[in-house]
Amino acid sequence: MARSMHVRRPATLASLAAELGVSRTTVSNAYNRPDQLSPELRRRVLDTARRLGYPGPDPVARSLRTRKAGAVGLLLTENLSYAFRDPAAIGFLEGLALACEDAGTGLLLVPANPEREDVASVHRAGVDGFVVYSVPDDDPHLAAVLERPVPTVVCDQPDLGTVDRVGIDDRGAMYELAKHLISLGHRRVGVVCMRLARDRNDGFVTAERQHAAHFHVQRNRLSGLAEAFSEAGVDWSQVPVVERFDHNMASGASGAAQVLDKDPQITALICTSDVLALGAMTEAARRGLRVPHDLSVTGFDGIREAEAAALTTVRQPVLEKGRAAGKLLLDSSERTRPRSVNLATELIIGKTSAAPRGGAEERWFGP
């Protein structure tokens, strides 16, 4: 005759309270409001819970009861790995995480493939609010976020005017960088920019596509360049602007190659991010062009790798962006209209920009 198997049923909050001779509220407070108990009582509750195999309050049941998930959702319209690979995204994520730590809340990454329109990840996200990080104005994931009855903060783009936003003056910052190049004597320039829309375009960009860009940050940076160089007498419609969908150094290198193939006589290559600029510098070196003697190269962001390369760039406070976005979202004070936080930038004049050479014949094509 086989012996019967007796499996101990897991303890519940009620059975744990009965074992201890305390109320269920006391047990719950040991996990959720420890300040309400003496250290000795809380220790006794937790020790008994471990002995009986009680795992703690069910977080799903608790969220249903309180209607609070205890987490902030970060919407990235990129693959998940982008948040841990892109230097600016890493800095922003750190700042947002610090704000969440200060508030005692969690952080849930909600990645969304930029080439897909499946918004299920947004609908499934159990969060108390969203921080939307740099998406185009026509992104379906953004629309799905705005349909949720939770607070939302947008970082960088788009500037909707209807929700809280944290950003910088991208147009003004790029205008200042352009004026620096113009003061050095540069008039024949090329540009490598990040993606302007959700459709993949790895090639030259018309003026119409620049003006209609759904990524407001890139549109504003290009607009700042166009304004400054037009004031200097440059026909912006003749300036080669190359777009890259993927944001990595390889894209910067291939974009630079495309610009230089079209016009080998340009004296400055302006990139709308440091990552693209660092890639462009590798392409310049491959061609035997010395930076900045033969070709000036500039970036935007002020990442650590750019600082190490002494890149001329615009430094923006990416960590503070994340922290400010988190604070705005987690601020429970009453407000009657959307709030906007505009952070300062700094032009960093490094060692990759200098006055142009006198002519193409003076360029060095050494080994």
N, C-alpha and C positions, 0 to 999 in steps of 0.2 A: 504494500500500500504506500503510495507516494506521499511524502510529507507535504503538507500545505505550506505555501510560501506566504509569509506575512510581510507586506511592504508597508513601512510606516508612512502614513499620509503626511504631506508637508504641513507644517504649522501655518496657521493663519493669524492675522492681527488679533482676532477675537480670542483664539486659543492661547496666544502668547499673553494677552492681557489677563486672561483667567489664571494662567500659570503664575503670573507675578502678583495677582491680586490688585491690579490697577485698572484704570479705565482705558478704553481703546484710544482715547485722545492722548493720554500720556504716552502710549506706545508710538503713536503717530508723531508726536512732538519730538521724540528721541531721534527721529530721522529728519523731520522737516523743519522743526523749530527748537533746536537744542538749547537755545538760550532760555527756554521756558522751564527747563529742568535743572536740578542740581547735578553737578558732575557725577556724584555717586549714584544717583538714581538712573541717569542716562547710561552709565557704565553697566549697571545691573541689567537694564533692559537689553542692551546690545549683547552682553555675554549670554544671557538666557536665549536670545534670538539665535545666536550661533549654535548653542547646544541643541536647540530644538529644530534647527534647519529652516528658520524663517528668513526668507530672502530680502525682506523689506517691503514697503508699500509698492503696489503695482503702479509704475509710472503712467501706463496707459489709462488705468482707472482714475488715477489722480488728475490727469489732464482733462479727462471727460468731466470730472466733478468740478474742477476749478476753472475750466475753459482756458487754461494756461499751459503752453507747451514747455515753457522754461528755456526757450532757445530762439535765437535770431537766425534768419535765413539769409545767406549771401548768394545772390543770383549772379552767376558768371556765364555769359554766353560764349563759353570756351569749353574745351575738354577739361576734365578735372585736373589733369597733370599740369595745366597752365598755371594754376594758382601756386604751384610749388616750383615752377621753372622760370617764370618771367620775373625779373628782379623788381620791377615796379609793383606787380601784383603781390609779390611776397611782402614787400614793405607795407602795402595797404592792408593785407591780411593780418599782419602783426599788430598794426594799430587798432584794427577792429577787434581783434582778440583781446587786447589790453582793456578796451572799453567794456567788453563782455565780462572779463575777469573782475573788473571793479564793481560791476553790477550783479555779480554772482549768477550770471546766466550762461547758457551754452551757445555754441555756434554751429550751425548746420550749413555745409556747402551744398548749393543747388546748381550743379553744372548743367549747361545746355549746349549741345553741339550747334555751332553757328550755321551749319549747313542742313539742319533738320528743323522741322516745325512742331515736333512732338512736345506739348507743354505739360505732359502728365507729371513730370518731376515737380513742377510748380504746384499743381493741384494736390499732390501727395504730401508735400512738405508740411510737417507738423511744427509750425513756428508761430511766434507771437508778432512777428513783423519781418519786413524784408529790407535789406540793403541791396540796391541794384548797382552793380559795378560796371560802368562804362559800356552801355549797349546802344545800338542804333535806335532811332525814333520809331521805326516800323517793326521792331522785333516782336514776334508773337508771344514770347515768354514775358516780356515787359507788360503786354496787354493782359496776360493771365494773372500777373502779380497785382495789377491795378484792379482786377475784378475781385480779389480777395478782400474781405472786410477787416484788414489789419493795416497798421501804419506802415508807410514806406518812405525810405530815404534814397535818393539817387546820388551816386557819386560820379562826377564828371559829366556824364551825358546819358540821356538827353535832358536839356533844360526845359521841363514841361510847364513850369510856372504854377502847377497845381499841387505839387508835393514838395517836401523838404529836399534841399539839395546842398551838396558840398562840392566845391570845385575851385578852379583858378581862372585867371584871365589868360586863356590860351592865345587869343589873338594878340593881346598887348605884349605878352612875353615873347612871342615869335617876331613881332614887329621890332622889339628892342634888339633881338639877336640879328635880324636883317640889317638894322641900322649900323650895328657893329661891323658887319661885313662890307656894307656900303662905304663906311668911313675908311676902311682899309683900301678901297679902290675896286672892289669886285662889282662887276656888272654882268658878266657872262657866267651864269650859274645854272645848276641843275638841282632837282629835288627827288628824293626817294621818300614816299609817305606810306603810312599804314593803310589798311583797308578803309575804303570810303563807303561801302555798302555791303549788304549781305550776299550779293552775287560775287562770285570769284572773278577777279580781274587782275591779272599779273601782267601789266603792260602800261603803255602811256595813257595819260588821263587828259581828257579835253577840259576846257574851261567850264563847259556846261556840267560835267560830272563833278568837278570841284565845287561849284556853287550849289549843286543839288545833293551833296553828300549827306547821307543819313547818320553818319558818325559825326556829331557836332564838333567834337574836339579836333579831329583832323580838318574839318571844314574851316574852323576858326584859325587854326595854325596856318593853313594855306592862305587864308584871307589876309592874315597879318603880313605874310611874306609878300603877297601881291600888292598890298597897299604900300609897303615901304619901297619896293623896287619900282613900282609905277611912279612914285614921287621922285625917284632918282632918274627917271627917264627911260626905264626899261619896259619894253613891250612884254607884259607878263604872258600873253598868249603864245609867245615864241619861246618861253622858258620850258625845257623838257621836264615834265613831272611824271615819274613812274610810280605806280601803285603796287604794293605787295599785300596779298591776302594773309599769308602766314607771317607771324611776327617772331623772327629769329635772325641770327647773324647770317645764315645762308641766304635769307631773303635780302638782307642788306647788301651782301656781296653781289648777288645776281642783279639786283636793282641798280647798283652802281655801275655794273658792267653794261647794262642796257643804256644808261644815260651817257656813259663815256663813249660807247660805240656810236651813238647818234651824234655827239658833239665832243670830240677829243680835246677841243680847245677851252672847255669850261675851266674856270679858275677856282670855283668853290662848289662843293657838293653839300647841300643842306638836307639833313635827314630829320624826320619828325619824331624820332626816338633815338635814345642812345644805343639800343640794341642794333638798330639798322645802321647807325653810324659806325659802330665797331666792326660790323660786317663790311661796310664800305671801305674802311681802312685796310682790311685784308685784301680787297680787290685792288686798291691803289698800289699796295706793296707788290702784288702779283704782277702788275703792269710796269713795275719799276718807277712808280711815281712817289716822290718824297712828299710826306705830309709834315708841315704845310708849305714847303718850298715850291713844290710843283702843283699842289692841290690842297686847298683848305677844306676841312671836313668838320661839320658841326652836328650836334645831336640835340636831344631834349629829354629831360627827366632827372639827370644828376644821380645816376645809380653808382654804386661803388666801383664797378668795373670801368665806368667812364672816368671817375676820379683817378683811378690807377693809370689810365691811359692819357691823363692830362687833356681830356677832350674839352673843347669849347662847347658849352651846352647851357641849357636852362635848368636850374635845380628847382624841383618842386617837392614840397614836404609830403611824400607819399604816406609815411607812417602817421602823420598828423591828420591826413585825409581820412584814414581808416578810423582813427580815434574819434574825430569829430563826427563822422557818420554814425558811429555807434552811440555816442552821447546824444545826438539828436533823436535817434530812434528810441532810445531807452528813457528819454526824458518824459515823464508822465504829466508835466504841468499843462495846464489849459492853454490853448492857442487858437487864435481866430483866423490866421492866415498862414500860408506856407512860409517857412524860414529858409534863409540862404546863408551859407558860410562861404566866403571867398578868401582863400588863403594866398599869402604872398609867395612870389617866386624870386629867384635870384639869377642874374646872368653871370655865368662863370666863364671868364676868358682864359682858356687853357693854352696849350702849346700846339693846337691843331689848326689855328687860324693865323694868317699873316697876309701882308700885302701881296697881290698877285705878281708873278714874274712879268718882265717886260714884254715877252712874246713867246710863242710856242717854240721858237728855235732855241730858247734858253732852257727848256725843260731837260731834265737829266734822265737819261734812260740807261742807267748803269746796271750792272749784274744784280 
